[in-house]
Amino acid sequence: MVIDIFSIHIPKTAGRSFYQVLRWAYGEKVDIPRNMDKYVHDEKLDETCFNKSISVIHGHFYFNHIRYLFEKHNARIIAWLRDPVDRVISNYYYNMYVNKTISSKRNAAKRVNLDLLEFASRDKRRNVMSNYLCGIEPEKIFFRGFTESFEEDIQELGKRLDWQLPVPNFRINDGSGFIDDNDCFTQYSSIDENMREKIGQLNNKDVELYEKCKLLNAK
């Protein structure tokens, strides 16, 4: 097996849409999406869980989980980022949706009534993008895409990887339906600039990373 691409799926950055793009571009060479809790052992992604025909891996993995495979295969890293405040807000509504619809999920009952700032203040929910990409400098990421400009950026990626252009529009799961129709403690319409500022402060590392990547892409 030779791994050519690692797609690090940071939650709520259009990862499901990008997986569909990868399947369109590489077909059966793309592994099914993986989650770190099942396939990471001793802080390393288990290489034996992959079919030998796989060359593209997409999933919720920290870079440090795949560092040894990245170096072994001289692979290319692709990561999508999103405005840190918008990402947390989207993650809040998605998490509340999951907790409300999958009652068997651990601690779902305790979390279902969190307001937005309570959710955002939990250590696990802070600086998620920085945690996923910890260990690799932004300059060494082969492609840095942005959720806000997904359609435009995906065409640029297609050029760099010699895909057939134009790349079809696979954008899915924008979450707008649940945001507009939910019974969460914090309603989307009640999110004000003060709340957004507090979320930004809680995710200062992500704000710095996002702005740095924006500057790098502008060069």
Backbone as a chain_set.jsonl record, in Angstrom:
{"seq": "MVIDIFSIHIPKTAGRSFYQVLRWAYGEKVDIPRNMDKYVHDEKLDETCFNKSISVIHGHFYFNHIRYLFEKHNARIIAWLRDPVDRVISNYYYNMYVNKTISSKRNAAKRVNLDLLEFASRDKRRNVMSNYLCGIEPEKIFFRGFTESFEEDIQELGKRLDWQLPVPNFRINDGSGFIDDNDCFTQYSSIDENMREKIGQLNNKDVELYEKCKLLNAK", "coords": {"N": [[0.837, -1.195, 0.0], [0.539, 2.179, -0.874], [0.28, 5.3, 0.354], [-1.055, 8.204, -0.862], [-2.516, 10.524, -0.313], [-3.62, 12.168, 2.585], [-6.555, 13.115, 3.977], [-7.49, 15.244, 6.335], [-10.15, 15.329, 8.346], [-11.569, 17.794, 9.838], [-14.054, 18.437, 12.207], [-17.179, 19.727, 11.038], [-16.395, 21.179, 8.754], [-17.128, 20.891, 6.12], [-16.486, 18.266, 5.519], [-17.868, 15.892, 4.835], [-18.868, 16.518, 2.349], [-16.477, 16.847, 0.969], [-15.471, 14.272, 1.044], [-17.175, 12.998, -0.782], [-16.29, 14.217, -3.106], [-13.682, 13.192, -3.243], [-14.256, 10.492, -3.62], [-15.426, 10.646, -6.119], [-13.211, 11.453, -7.617], [-11.229, 9.49, -7.144], [-12.378, 7.018, -6.756], [-12.531, 3.622, -5.82], [-10.097, 3.702, -4.607], [-10.175, 5.296, -2.447], [-10.418, 5.222, 1.001], [-13.017, 4.115, 3.267], [-14.653, 6.526, 5.42], [-12.976, 7.081, 8.478], [-12.91, 6.939, 12.078], [-11.167, 8.279, 14.849], [-11.458, 7.025, 17.355], [-11.84, 4.319, 16.96], [-9.794, 3.317, 15.375], [-7.314, 4.207, 16.104], [-4.49, 3.441, 17.89], [-2.384, 3.451, 20.663], [-1.809, 6.098, 20.149], [-1.399, 6.154, 17.418], [-2.441, 5.799, 14.032], [-3.824, 2.788, 12.979], [-2.263, 1.014, 10.644], [-2.834, -1.448, 9.564], [-5.531, -1.706, 9.205], [-6.328, -0.954, 6.734], [-7.178, -1.593, 3.334], [-4.954, -2.924, 0.896], [-5.114, -1.718, -1.562], [-5.76, 0.872, -1.193], [-5.167, 4.344, -1.505], [-5.846, 6.86, -0.746], [-6.789, 8.455, 2.162], [-9.32, 9.408, 4.339], [-10.555, 11.044, 7.142], [-11.532, 11.509, 10.651], [-8.907, 12.307, 12.067], [-6.182, 13.222, 14.124], [-3.279, 15.063, 13.122], [-0.943, 14.172, 14.378], [-1.574, 11.52, 14.832], [-1.197, 10.349, 12.399], [1.299, 10.978, 11.61], [3.588, 9.302, 11.386], [2.907, 7.692, 9.223], [2.535, 9.598, 7.279], [5.171, 10.51, 6.97], [6.429, 8.118, 6.267], [5.24, 7.447, 3.784], [5.564, 9.728, 2.372], [3.393, 11.423, 1.974], [0.654, 13.577, 0.884], [-0.945, 16.214, 2.572], [-4.246, 17.227, 3.073], [-6.401, 19.717, 4.206], [-9.363, 21.163, 5.407], [-10.515, 24.285, 6.496], [-12.381, 26.515, 8.653], [-14.134, 29.546, 9.453], [-13.447, 30.134, 12.786], [-15.374, 30.785, 14.802], [-17.858, 30.416, 13.516], [-17.574, 27.718, 12.96], [-17.648, 26.518, 15.518], [-20.242, 27.231, 16.326], [-21.783, 25.859, 14.411], [-21.013, 23.271, 15.082], [-22.092, 23.093, 17.617], [-24.921, 23.059, 17.169], [-25.118, 20.765, 15.623], [-24.142, 18.838, 17.431], [-26.055, 19.009, 19.476], [-28.258, 18.121, 18.06], [-27.512, 15.445, 17.531], [-27.359, 14.456, 20.168], [-30.023, 14.687, 20.904], [-31.329, 12.977, 19.174], [-30.086, 10.527, 19.282], [-30.403, 8.828, 21.809], [-29.012, 6.919, 23.176], [-26.412, 7.643, 23.106], [-23.447, 8.292, 24.887], [-23.741, 10.131, 27.862], [-25.595, 11.819, 26.736], [-28.029, 12.861, 27.716], [-27.177, 14.631, 29.671], [-25.919, 16.588, 28.25], [-27.685, 17.689, 26.48], [-29.054, 19.986, 27.146], [-27.263, 22.07, 27.178], [-26.232, 25.459, 26.837], [-25.06, 27.609, 24.164], [-22.597, 28.92, 24.875], [-21.817, 27.444, 27.11], [-21.35, 24.99, 25.921], [-19.298, 25.745, 24.13], [-17.298, 26.377, 25.926], [-16.27, 24.074, 26.963], [-13.396, 22.051, 27.333], [-12.838, 20.151, 25.347], [-14.057, 21.217, 23.143], [-12.73, 23.426, 22.367], [-10.458, 25.241, 20.298], [-10.302, 23.33, 18.221], [-9.509, 22.971, 15.508], [-6.786, 23.639, 15.582], [-5.886, 21.645, 17.296], [-6.318, 19.341, 15.772], [-4.502, 19.767, 13.711], [-2.117, 20.008, 14.952], [1.367, 19.737, 15.122], [2.087, 19.882, 12.497], [3.308, 22.336, 10.355], [1.472, 25.051, 8.94], [2.434, 25.788, 6.414], [3.383, 23.434, 5.367], [1.247, 21.927, 4.728], [-0.287, 20.412, 2.075], [-2.624, 21.247, 0.711], [-4.724, 23.831, 1.635], [-7.918, 24.356, 2.28], [-11.0, 26.277, 2.379], [-14.064, 26.315, 4.055], [-15.931, 28.299, 3.572], [-15.421, 29.099, 0.985], [-15.762, 26.85, -0.558], [-16.678, 25.775, -3.083], [-15.193, 27.234, -4.963], [-12.563, 26.754, -4.09], [-12.351, 24.001, -4.375], [-12.185, 23.639, -7.091], [-9.7, 24.753, -7.593], [-8.084, 22.953, -6.199], [-8.572, 20.722, -7.75], [-7.232, 21.438, -10.109], [-4.587, 21.392, -9.203], [-4.252, 18.727, -8.653], [-4.649, 17.494, -11.002], [-7.274, 16.71, -11.786], [-10.244, 15.89, -13.647], [-11.816, 18.647, -14.982], [-14.763, 20.776, -14.95], [-14.926, 20.255, -11.363], [-17.577, 18.379, -10.067], [-20.433, 19.667, -8.202], [-20.638, 18.759, -4.993], [-21.639, 19.619, -2.607], [-23.043, 19.183, 0.516], [-25.232, 18.716, 3.391], [-25.579, 21.236, 4.911], [-26.749, 21.953, 7.241], [-28.632, 23.887, 7.737], [-31.364, 23.462, 8.004], [-31.778, 22.327, 10.575], [-30.721, 24.335, 12.185], [-32.536, 26.404, 11.8], [-34.861, 25.325, 12.767], [-35.269, 24.206, 15.659], [-35.032, 23.054, 19.094], [-33.104, 23.955, 20.803], [-31.228, 25.185, 23.631], [-29.927, 27.604, 23.176], [-30.998, 29.701, 20.757], [-30.507, 30.191, 17.262], [-31.058, 32.729, 16.306], [-30.618, 34.301, 18.498], [-27.955, 34.633, 18.876], [-25.477, 36.891, 19.442], [-23.128, 39.62, 18.829], [-21.535, 39.828, 21.089], [-21.549, 37.233, 22.151], [-20.328, 35.883, 20.024], [-17.827, 37.081, 20.111], [-16.861, 36.123, 22.571], [-16.715, 33.397, 22.011], [-14.738, 33.457, 20.067], [-12.57, 34.286, 21.658], [-12.291, 32.054, 23.276], [-11.286, 30.345, 21.448], [-8.749, 31.152, 20.576], [-6.354, 30.172, 19.492], [-7.221, 28.832, 17.228], [-8.268, 30.957, 15.79], [-5.928, 32.358, 15.216], [-4.58, 30.427, 13.661], [-6.368, 30.138, 11.504], [-6.337, 32.723, 10.368], [-3.641, 32.881, 9.652], [-3.461, 30.867, 7.719], [-5.159, 31.905, 5.81], [-3.674, 34.121, 4.979], [-1.427, 32.827, 3.906], [-2.577, 31.486, 1.73], [-3.257, 33.635, 0.204], [-0.967, 34.516, -0.924]], "CA": [[0.0, 0.0, 0.0], [1.213, 3.473, -0.915], [-0.691, 6.362, 0.652], [-0.705, 9.44, -1.558], [-3.217, 11.67, 0.263], [-4.349, 12.123, 3.842], [-7.513, 14.197, 4.145], [-7.809, 15.368, 7.753], [-11.514, 15.847, 8.429], [-11.893, 18.564, 11.037], [-15.521, 18.49, 12.266], [-17.956, 20.872, 10.571], [-15.662, 21.953, 7.737], [-17.535, 20.339, 4.809], [-15.779, 17.008, 5.311], [-18.698, 14.906, 4.125], [-18.891, 16.943, 0.943], [-15.174, 16.584, 0.363], [-15.362, 12.823, 0.849], [-17.844, 12.683, -2.048], [-15.379, 14.657, -4.167], [-12.594, 12.219, -3.314], [-14.788, 9.261, -4.232], [-15.586, 10.939, -7.547], [-11.895, 11.574, -8.251], [-10.345, 8.329, -6.973], [-13.147, 5.782, -6.693], [-12.269, 2.628, -4.781], [-8.81, 3.948, -3.963], [-10.447, 6.081, -1.247], [-10.901, 4.406, 2.106], [-14.227, 4.616, 3.918], [-14.273, 7.437, 6.51], [-12.59, 6.442, 9.737], [-12.911, 7.761, 13.286], [-9.992, 7.994, 15.653], [-11.701, 6.198, 18.523], [-11.831, 2.896, 16.609], [-8.659, 2.909, 14.563], [-6.069, 4.752, 16.634], [-3.992, 2.691, 19.035], [-1.102, 4.0, 21.121], [-1.657, 7.412, 19.504], [-1.055, 5.988, 16.01], [-3.452, 5.179, 13.188], [-3.456, 1.405, 12.694], [-2.099, 0.844, 9.2], [-3.321, -2.761, 9.133], [-6.983, -1.697, 8.972], [-6.585, -0.489, 5.376], [-6.958, -2.459, 2.193], [-3.694, -2.572, 0.231], [-5.38, -0.939, -2.773], [-6.111, 2.229, -0.785], [-4.113, 5.356, -1.605], [-6.384, 8.104, -0.207], [-7.422, 8.209, 3.456], [-10.085, 10.562, 4.804], [-11.199, 10.731, 8.406], [-11.325, 12.358, 11.828], [-7.642, 11.966, 12.701], [-5.209, 14.273, 14.377], [-2.063, 14.872, 12.336], [0.015, 13.363, 15.136], [-1.942, 10.112, 14.694], [-0.774, 9.844, 11.088], [2.615, 11.532, 11.286], [4.544, 8.277, 10.958], [2.518, 7.265, 7.884], [2.816, 10.757, 6.432], [6.608, 10.492, 6.691], [6.763, 6.853, 5.597], [4.738, 7.432, 2.407], [5.767, 11.048, 1.761], [2.036, 11.732, 1.519], [0.203, 14.968, 0.853], [-1.994, 16.505, 3.544], [-5.295, 18.172, 2.698], [-7.223, 20.085, 5.355], [-10.323, 22.259, 5.215], [-10.71, 25.089, 7.69], [-13.599, 27.327, 8.647], [-14.137, 30.596, 10.464], [-13.522, 29.402, 14.059], [-16.632, 31.031, 15.516], [-18.915, 29.739, 12.764], [-17.389, 26.269, 13.111], [-18.141, 26.132, 16.842], [-21.705, 27.358, 16.314], [-22.294, 24.729, 13.64], [-20.75, 22.069, 15.867], [-23.062, 23.109, 18.72], [-26.235, 22.6, 16.718], [-25.005, 19.362, 15.211], [-24.006, 18.024, 18.628], [-27.362, 18.965, 20.14], [-29.101, 17.256, 17.228], [-27.114, 14.06, 17.79], [-27.75, 14.098, 21.531], [-31.478, 14.593, 20.984], [-31.85, 11.9, 18.326], [-29.451, 9.251, 19.635], [-30.456, 8.88, 23.27], [-28.058, 5.96, 23.736], [-25.073, 8.233, 23.092], [-22.989, 8.487, 26.256], [-23.942, 11.445, 28.488], [-26.445, 12.658, 25.887], [-29.037, 13.547, 28.529], [-26.537, 15.71, 30.405], [-25.424, 17.618, 27.336], [-28.711, 18.152, 25.564], [-29.541, 21.304, 27.546], [-26.202, 23.07, 27.226], [-26.361, 26.594, 25.933], [-23.943, 27.707, 23.238], [-21.349, 29.267, 25.547], [-21.433, 26.298, 27.932], [-20.776, 24.027, 24.975], [-18.035, 26.276, 23.596], [-16.311, 26.5, 26.997], [-15.719, 22.76, 27.313], [-12.04, 21.914, 26.798], [-12.861, 19.337, 24.131], [-14.628, 21.987, 22.037], [-11.919, 24.628, 22.147], [-9.279, 25.15, 19.413], [-10.363, 22.014, 17.584], [-8.7, 22.944, 14.283], [-5.373, 23.623, 15.99], [-5.583, 20.335, 17.864], [-6.245, 18.37, 14.675], [-3.338, 20.018, 12.861], [-0.921, 20.157, 15.782], [2.489, 18.915, 14.68], [2.462, 20.213, 11.122], [3.222, 23.76, 10.064], [0.525, 25.314, 7.847], [3.145, 25.857, 5.131], [3.663, 22.075, 4.887], [-0.003, 21.304, 4.311], [-0.326, 20.483, 0.611], [-3.736, 22.1, 0.291], [-5.531, 24.409, 2.705], [-9.164, 24.868, 1.723], [-11.87, 26.968, 3.333], [-15.467, 25.951, 3.892], [-16.672, 29.439, 3.039], [-15.174, 29.197, -0.458], [-15.586, 25.445, -0.926], [-16.855, 25.531, -4.518], [-14.052, 27.828, -5.67], [-11.327, 26.091, -3.681], [-12.304, 22.624, -4.871], [-11.719, 23.712, -8.478], [-8.261, 24.982, -7.511], [-7.478, 21.678, -5.826], [-8.65, 19.861, -8.924], [-6.137, 21.812, -11.008], [-3.303, 20.971, -8.628], [-4.172, 17.264, -8.645], [-4.921, 17.037, -12.373], [-8.571, 16.09, -11.938], [-11.066, 16.372, -14.752], [-12.525, 19.859, -14.563], [-14.907, 21.236, -13.562], [-15.309, 19.281, -10.348], [-19.017, 18.51, -9.778], [-20.812, 20.231, -6.903], [-21.082, 17.731, -4.063], [-21.874, 20.262, -1.316], [-24.189, 18.607, 1.216], [-25.251, 18.822, 4.854], [-25.253, 22.57, 5.415], [-27.276, 22.07, 8.594], [-29.512, 25.039, 7.896], [-32.681, 23.023, 8.447], [-31.821, 22.173, 12.025], [-30.462, 25.636, 12.801], [-33.745, 27.222, 11.717], [-36.001, 24.645, 13.384], [-34.741, 23.371, 16.733], [-35.444, 23.435, 20.44], [-31.888, 24.103, 21.59], [-31.291, 26.226, 24.655], [-29.562, 28.846, 22.483], [-31.535, 29.796, 19.41], [-29.571, 30.832, 16.349], [-31.4, 34.153, 16.185], [-30.217, 35.019, 19.71], [-26.488, 34.747, 18.917], [-25.099, 38.278, 19.171], [-21.698, 39.856, 18.665], [-20.871, 39.548, 22.355], [-21.363, 35.781, 22.214], [-19.335, 35.525, 19.016], [-16.527, 37.521, 20.609], [-16.449, 35.191, 23.614], [-16.322, 32.144, 21.351], [-13.44, 33.724, 19.456], [-11.559, 34.298, 22.72], [-12.101, 30.67, 23.709], [-10.62, 29.635, 20.35], [-7.739, 32.083, 20.085], [-5.375, 29.464, 18.664], [-7.861, 28.575, 15.939], [-8.347, 32.238, 15.094], [-4.581, 32.626, 14.7], [-4.321, 29.465, 12.591], [-7.234, 30.472, 10.375], [-5.841, 33.943, 9.74], [-2.35, 32.586, 9.027], [-3.707, 30.102, 6.496], [-5.729, 32.846, 4.842], [-2.565, 34.91, 4.448], [-0.613, 31.936, 3.072], [-3.283, 31.23, 0.481], [-3.351, 34.869, -0.57], [0.331, 34.832, -1.553]], "C": [[0.875, 1.249, 0.0], [0.16, 4.553, -0.721], [-0.22, 7.653, 0.002], [-1.302, 10.666, -0.871], [-3.82, 11.3, 1.609], [-5.259, 13.345, 3.882], [-7.938, 14.22, 5.61], [-9.158, 16.065, 7.882], [-11.742, 16.494, 9.79], [-13.418, 18.718, 11.078], [-16.099, 19.825, 11.815], [-17.166, 21.797, 9.649], [-15.925, 21.402, 6.334], [-16.831, 19.031, 4.493], [-16.579, 15.956, 4.578], [-18.781, 15.241, 2.641], [-17.573, 16.597, 0.266], [-14.947, 15.09, 0.16], [-16.02, 12.407, -0.465], [-16.987, 13.103, -3.239], [-14.254, 13.64, -4.342], [-13.062, 10.918, -3.956], [-14.982, 9.45, -5.735], [-14.225, 10.909, -8.249], [-11.103, 10.275, -8.233], [-11.075, 6.996, -6.815], [-12.774, 4.895, -5.524], [-10.901, 2.78, -4.116], [-8.961, 4.765, -2.679], [-11.008, 5.168, -0.165], [-12.214, 4.972, 2.634], [-13.816, 5.532, 5.059], [-14.009, 6.693, 7.811], [-12.645, 7.445, 10.88], [-11.802, 7.32, 14.217], [-10.248, 7.02, 16.791], [-11.637, 4.708, 18.225], [-10.533, 2.432, 15.957], [-7.324, 3.487, 14.998], [-5.701, 3.989, 17.903], [-2.603, 3.211, 19.392], [-0.759, 5.287, 20.376], [-1.21, 7.321, 18.046], [-2.21, 5.332, 15.265], [-2.97, 3.783, 12.785], [-3.431, 1.164, 11.185], [-2.718, -0.453, 8.701], [-4.824, -2.771, 8.845], [-7.329, -1.292, 7.544], [-6.321, -1.568, 4.338], [-5.715, -1.999, 1.438], [-3.9, -1.743, -1.041], [-5.666, 0.527, -2.469], [-4.913, 3.173, -0.937], [-4.552, 6.718, -1.056], [-7.156, 7.793, 1.072], [-8.053, 9.501, 3.961], [-10.741, 10.206, 6.127], [-10.874, 11.721, 9.505], [-10.072, 11.903, 12.577], [-6.845, 13.218, 12.988], [-3.978, 14.009, 13.524], [-1.066, 13.989, 13.076], [-0.311, 11.877, 15.098], [-1.376, 9.514, 13.402], [0.626, 10.309, 10.714], [3.564, 10.466, 10.737], [4.202, 7.751, 9.572], [2.751, 8.371, 6.862], [4.286, 10.762, 6.024], [7.01, 9.241, 5.916], [6.397, 6.887, 4.118], [4.979, 8.748, 1.671], [4.443, 11.545, 1.174], [1.762, 13.229, 1.517], [-0.969, 15.141, 1.828], [-2.962, 17.526, 2.964], [-6.141, 18.449, 3.932], [-8.124, 21.257, 4.989], [-10.526, 22.958, 6.541], [-11.959, 25.943, 7.529], [-13.462, 28.432, 9.679], [-14.381, 29.944, 11.825], [-14.823, 29.59, 14.818], [-17.783, 30.308, 14.819], [-18.803, 28.223, 12.913], [-17.93, 25.783, 14.452], [-19.668, 26.191, 16.884], [-22.331, 26.191, 15.569], [-22.145, 23.43, 14.427], [-21.736, 21.952, 17.038], [-24.4, 22.541, 18.264], [-26.204, 21.147, 16.259], [-24.941, 18.449, 16.43], [-25.328, 17.912, 19.382], [-28.319, 18.054, 19.374], [-28.789, 15.784, 17.5], [-27.563, 13.611, 19.17], [-29.262, 13.926, 21.679], [-32.016, 13.385, 20.231], [-31.244, 10.542, 18.626], [-29.331, 9.215, 21.154], [-29.46, 7.934, 23.926], [-26.634, 6.503, 23.773], [-24.674, 8.606, 24.517], [-23.144, 9.94, 26.705], [-24.823, 12.377, 27.663], [-27.431, 13.473, 26.717], [-28.446, 14.737, 29.273], [-26.184, 16.881, 29.493], [-26.515, 18.292, 26.516], [-29.216, 19.555, 25.902], [-28.438, 22.346, 27.71], [-26.553, 24.259, 26.352], [-25.063, 26.709, 25.129], [-22.617, 27.977, 23.951], [-20.89, 28.17, 26.5], [-20.763, 25.229, 27.07], [-19.39, 24.482, 24.522], [-16.94, 26.328, 24.649], [-15.688, 25.163, 27.392], [-14.365, 22.579, 26.62], [-12.022, 21.176, 25.465], [-13.314, 20.129, 22.917], [-13.813, 23.214, 21.682], [-10.742, 24.325, 21.228], [-9.178, 23.793, 18.721], [-9.481, 21.948, 16.34], [-7.215, 22.865, 14.613], [-4.973, 22.273, 16.555], [-5.453, 19.281, 16.771], [-4.952, 18.532, 13.879], [-2.054, 20.249, 13.659], [0.171, 19.211, 15.296], [2.916, 19.172, 13.252], [2.292, 21.719, 10.914], [2.264, 23.99, 8.894], [1.185, 25.324, 6.473], [3.375, 24.475, 4.521], [2.402, 21.295, 4.525], [-0.135, 21.49, 2.8], [-1.442, 21.395, 0.122], [-4.541, 22.518, 1.506], [-6.783, 25.005, 2.064], [-10.007, 25.503, 2.805], [-13.329, 26.664, 3.018], [-16.251, 27.067, 3.22], [-16.513, 29.582, 1.524], [-14.986, 27.802, -1.051], [-15.65, 25.235, -2.439], [-15.68, 26.069, -5.323], [-12.762, 27.063, -5.358], [-11.223, 24.683, -4.249], [-11.868, 22.591, -6.337], [-10.206, 23.925, -8.515], [-7.528, 23.694, -7.136], [-7.483, 20.716, -7.006], [-7.551, 20.156, -9.933], [-4.808, 21.261, -10.5], [-3.129, 19.457, -8.664], [-4.526, 16.653, -9.997], [-6.218, 16.252, -12.485], [-9.252, 16.62, -13.196], [-11.896, 17.554, -14.265], [-13.715, 20.127, -15.475], [-15.267, 20.1, -12.62], [-16.789, 19.462, -10.062], [-19.274, 19.079, -8.392], [-21.392, 19.133, -6.012], [-21.422, 18.317, -2.694], [-23.163, 19.74, -0.679], [-24.143, 19.015, 2.681], [-24.859, 20.202, 5.366], [-25.842, 22.832, 6.799], [-28.289, 23.181, 8.794], [-30.894, 24.646, 8.398], [-32.787, 22.915, 9.951], [-31.584, 23.498, 12.735], [-31.739, 26.471, 12.85], [-34.932, 26.61, 12.453], [-35.49, 23.695, 14.453], [-35.257, 23.862, 18.077], [-34.229, 23.534, 21.359], [-32.027, 25.253, 22.579], [-30.933, 27.582, 24.068], [-30.113, 28.801, 21.066], [-30.563, 30.578, 18.529], [-29.81, 32.336, 16.262], [-30.95, 34.971, 17.395], [-28.698, 35.181, 19.827], [-26.1, 36.17, 18.52], [-23.58, 38.418, 19.091], [-20.917, 39.585, 19.948], [-20.597, 38.06, 22.515], [-20.299, 35.333, 21.219], [-17.934, 35.922, 19.479], [-16.0, 36.57, 21.676], [-16.005, 33.856, 23.026], [-14.964, 32.313, 20.682], [-12.321, 33.721, 20.479], [-11.261, 32.89, 23.216], [-11.324, 29.853, 22.683], [-9.531, 30.506, 19.722], [-6.704, 31.413, 19.188], [-5.952, 29.176, 17.273], [-7.987, 29.85, 15.115], [-6.997, 32.57, 14.459], [-4.252, 31.705, 13.535], [-5.106, 29.826, 11.336], [-6.705, 31.693, 9.627], [-4.497, 33.712, 9.041], [-2.55, 31.842, 7.715], [-4.323, 30.97, 5.41], [-4.634, 33.666, 4.174], [-1.699, 34.059, 3.523], [-1.278, 31.7, 1.73], [-3.366, 32.469, -0.41], [-2.056, 35.194, -1.298], [0.387, 34.311, -2.977]], "O": [[1.826, 1.359, 0.774], [-0.747, 4.699, -1.541], [0.878, 8.135, 0.28], [-0.678, 11.727, -0.843], [-4.451, 10.253, 1.755], [-4.785, 14.48, 3.828], [-8.655, 13.332, 6.071], [-9.29, 17.247, 7.565], [-12.067, 15.82, 10.767], [-14.016, 19.098, 10.071], [-15.593, 20.894, 12.153], [-17.251, 23.021, 9.744], [-15.05, 21.442, 5.469], [-16.603, 18.717, 3.325], [-16.025, 15.202, 3.779], [-18.766, 14.352, 1.79], [-17.552, 16.115, -0.867], [-14.294, 14.69, -0.805], [-15.488, 11.561, -1.184], [-16.963, 12.42, -4.262], [-13.916, 13.272, -5.467], [-12.336, 10.315, -4.747], [-14.737, 8.537, -6.524], [-14.112, 10.389, -9.36], [-10.383, 9.975, -9.186], [-10.431, 5.949, -6.747], [-12.706, 5.348, -4.382], [-10.588, 2.062, -3.166], [-8.007, 4.915, -1.916], [-11.964, 4.428, -0.399], [-12.496, 6.159, 2.473], [-12.738, 5.351, 5.624], [-14.75, 5.783, 8.182], [-12.452, 8.644, 10.681], [-11.532, 6.127, 14.355], [-9.353, 6.262, 17.163], [-11.404, 3.909, 19.131], [-10.221, 1.242, 15.999], [-6.31, 3.279, 14.331], [-6.481, 3.903, 18.851], [-1.754, 3.387, 18.519], [0.392, 5.54, 20.022], [-0.697, 8.295, 17.495], [-2.872, 4.434, 15.785], [-1.846, 3.62, 12.309], [-4.478, 1.12, 10.539], [-3.09, -0.548, 7.532], [-5.337, -3.747, 8.297], [-8.504, -1.286, 7.177], [-5.374, -2.347, 4.447], [-5.455, -0.798, 1.353], [-2.955, -1.131, -1.539], [-5.801, 1.336, -3.387], [-3.793, 2.842, -0.547], [-3.732, 7.625, -0.916], [-8.067, 6.966, 1.067], [-7.407, 10.548, 4.006], [-11.412, 9.179, 6.23], [-10.068, 12.635, 9.334], [-10.16, 11.205, 13.587], [-6.833, 14.159, 12.194], [-3.664, 12.856, 13.231], [-0.412, 13.145, 12.462], [0.575, 11.049, 15.309], [-1.111, 8.314, 13.331], [1.084, 10.052, 9.601], [4.259, 10.695, 9.747], [5.103, 7.398, 8.812], [3.119, 8.105, 5.718], [4.607, 10.994, 4.858], [7.841, 9.308, 5.01], [7.163, 6.406, 3.283], [4.643, 8.876, 0.494], [4.384, 12.019, 0.04], [2.522, 14.028, 2.065], [-1.868, 14.302, 1.887], [-2.552, 18.558, 2.434], [-6.553, 17.52, 4.626], [-7.695, 22.215, 4.345], [-10.689, 22.317, 7.579], [-12.515, 26.077, 6.438], [-12.752, 28.272, 10.672], [-15.398, 29.276, 12.015], [-15.325, 28.642, 15.421], [-18.593, 29.657, 15.478], [-19.815, 27.525, 12.983], [-18.596, 24.749, 14.515], [-20.31, 25.289, 17.424], [-23.302, 25.6, 16.04], [-23.047, 22.593, 14.434], [-22.159, 20.853, 17.399], [-24.947, 21.642, 18.903], [-27.153, 20.395, 16.481], [-25.601, 17.411, 16.468], [-25.677, 16.837, 19.872], [-29.095, 17.309, 19.973], [-29.699, 14.975, 17.677], [-28.09, 12.509, 19.327], [-29.725, 13.117, 22.484], [-33.047, 12.829, 20.607], [-31.817, 9.513, 18.267], [-28.28, 9.533, 21.711], [-29.099, 8.114, 25.089], [-25.751, 5.907, 24.391], [-25.474, 9.17, 25.263], [-22.726, 10.862, 26.005], [-24.803, 13.591, 27.867], [-27.641, 14.654, 26.443], [-29.128, 15.739, 29.486], [-26.158, 18.032, 29.93], [-26.29, 19.348, 25.925], [-29.751, 20.242, 25.032], [-28.661, 23.393, 28.319], [-27.101, 24.1, 25.262], [-24.095, 25.994, 25.387], [-21.616, 27.324, 23.656], [-19.687, 27.984, 26.682], [-19.746, 24.647, 27.448], [-18.435, 23.705, 24.529], [-15.759, 26.323, 24.301], [-14.674, 25.138, 28.089], [-14.217, 22.922, 25.447], [-11.272, 21.541, 24.559], [-12.997, 19.765, 21.785], [-14.182, 23.963, 20.778], [-10.101, 23.281, 21.357], [-8.106, 23.192, 18.648], [-8.773, 20.96, 16.143], [-6.476, 22.105, 13.987], [-3.857, 21.805, 16.327], [-4.572, 18.423, 16.838], [-4.373, 17.545, 13.424], [-1.03, 20.639, 13.099], [-0.076, 18.023, 15.086], [3.988, 18.733, 12.834], [1.258, 22.293, 11.256], [2.249, 23.199, 7.951], [0.576, 24.918, 5.484], [3.543, 24.349, 3.309], [2.474, 20.152, 4.074], [-0.097, 22.618, 2.309], [-1.236, 22.217, -0.771], [-4.982, 21.686, 2.299], [-6.715, 26.033, 1.389], [-9.769, 25.3, 3.996], [-13.767, 26.745, 1.87], [-17.129, 26.81, 2.397], [-17.391, 30.133, 0.86], [-14.154, 27.601, -1.937], [-14.773, 24.59, -3.012], [-15.225, 25.421, -6.265], [-11.973, 26.765, -6.255], [-10.127, 24.222, -4.569], [-11.25, 21.621, -6.776], [-9.512, 23.356, -9.357], [-6.476, 23.388, -7.696], [-6.516, 19.988, -7.231], [-7.001, 19.24, -10.544], [-4.007, 20.732, -11.27], [-2.006, 18.956, -8.702], [-4.683, 15.437, -10.116], [-6.275, 15.246, -13.191], [-8.877, 17.663, -13.732], [-12.593, 17.462, -13.255], [-13.689, 19.752, -16.647], [-15.847, 19.098, -13.038], [-17.23, 20.588, -9.834], [-18.422, 18.981, -7.509], [-22.495, 18.643, -6.251], [-21.487, 17.576, -1.713], [-24.24, 19.843, -1.266], [-23.158, 19.58, 3.155], [-23.925, 20.334, 6.157], [-25.485, 23.811, 7.455], [-28.758, 23.395, 9.912], [-31.528, 25.403, 9.133], [-33.772, 23.359, 10.541], [-32.185, 23.757, 13.778], [-31.991, 27.167, 13.834], [-35.908, 27.306, 12.733], [-35.297, 22.509, 14.188], [-35.84, 24.941, 18.182], [-34.316, 23.232, 22.55], [-32.831, 26.166, 22.391], [-31.547, 28.593, 24.407], [-29.725, 27.945, 20.271], [-29.888, 31.5, 18.987], [-28.864, 33.117, 16.158], [-30.903, 36.199, 17.327], [-28.213, 35.8, 20.774], [-26.362, 36.601, 17.397], [-22.847, 37.445, 19.265], [-19.764, 39.158, 19.895], [-19.52, 37.674, 22.97], [-19.461, 34.491, 21.544], [-16.97, 35.186, 19.264], [-14.812, 36.246, 21.681], [-15.035, 33.258, 23.49], [-14.132, 31.407, 20.728], [-11.235, 33.209, 20.206], [-10.117, 32.567, 23.539], [-10.772, 28.8, 23.004], [-9.408, 30.586, 18.5], [-6.23, 32.02, 18.228], [-5.246, 29.268, 16.269], [-7.834, 29.828, 13.894], [-6.931, 33.006, 13.31], [-3.704, 32.152, 12.527], [-4.56, 29.817, 10.233], [-6.634, 31.692, 8.398], [-4.241, 34.272, 7.975], [-1.894, 32.142, 6.717], [-4.04, 30.788, 4.226], [-4.657, 33.882, 2.962], [-1.282, 34.529, 2.465], [-0.609, 31.714, 0.697], [-3.524, 32.362, -1.626], [-2.037, 36.045, -2.187], [1.398, 34.484, -3.658]]}, "num_chains": 1, "name": "protein.A"}
